[in-house]
Amino acid sequence: LDRNGLRPARFSRTNDGTVYMMSETGVIPDLDEAEIVEKGRLGPGQMINVDLLTGEFKDNIRIKSEIAKRHPYGEWIARQRKDVVKTPAL
């Protein structure tokens, strides 16, 4: 889920692995606070991921870290960057 909208997005994850997504807290009246293991908020450009086959939950930092590790972006930039030399105006 990618959160680029204007409304807030809040999530709760329970000890059985269920993830609830809502725009406000308290939307799900029967959600037992004792069963919640994690609560969070998504800001603009943030995302979470739940693998529906394995139940694995990934937060924004983990998703972006995994993507960044796939390729050596820093090395590519260092090797390919061309600095522009400032020249005096005529």
N, C-alpha and C positions, 0 to 999 in steps of 0.2 A: 504494500500500500504506500503510495507516494502522496505526501501531504503538501500540495501547492495551493490549496484553497484558502479562503479567508476565515473560515470557521475553525475553532480549535478542535483538535482531535485528541481524545484521551483514551487510554486503554488500561485494562486490568487483566492480569493473567492469574489463574487460579492453580491450586496445587494439583489438580487433575489434568492440567495442560490446556484448558479452555482459555481462549483469548476473546475478550469482549472489547469492541470498539464503539465509542459513543462521542457525541459532541459535548456532553456535559457529564459531570459525575452525578451519581444518584439516579441515572435513567433506568437502571435495572433494579427494581425494588427488592427482589428476592436474593440478590447477590450477597452472600455471607462474607463479611469483612474478615473473618477468621480463616477463610479459605484462600484469600488473595495473597499471592507470594510476590507480586510486582505490580506497581502502578506506574504509568508514565504519560507523557504528553508529547505529541508530535508538533514541531514547529514547521514553518515553511521549508520545503526542500528535504524534510526528513522522512524516513520510511521505516517500516518494520516488515518482517517477512515471517510467515508461518508455513512450514512445509506440511502440506495436508497428508502426505503419506507417512512421514516419520514423526510429525508433531514437533519438530525442532523449531525453536523461536530464535529469531535473529533481530537484534536492535540496530539502529541506524549506524552506530560506530562499527559494529561487526560486519555489516553488509559492505560499507564503503572500504573498510580495511581489506576485506577479501578481494574486492575488485582491484584495489590499488596494488595488491601483491601479485596479481596475475601477470603484469608486465612491468618492466623496469622504466617507468615513466620518468623518474629523476635522471637516469642515465641518458635516456633519449633526449631530454631537454638540454642537458649539459653538452652532449655531443653535437646536436643539431642547431643550437641557438646561434644566431648571427647578431652581433652587436652593431648598432648603427652609430657611426662616427658623426659627431656633430660638426657641421661645416658652417663657416661664417656666412651670413646673408650678403648677397651682392648688391 
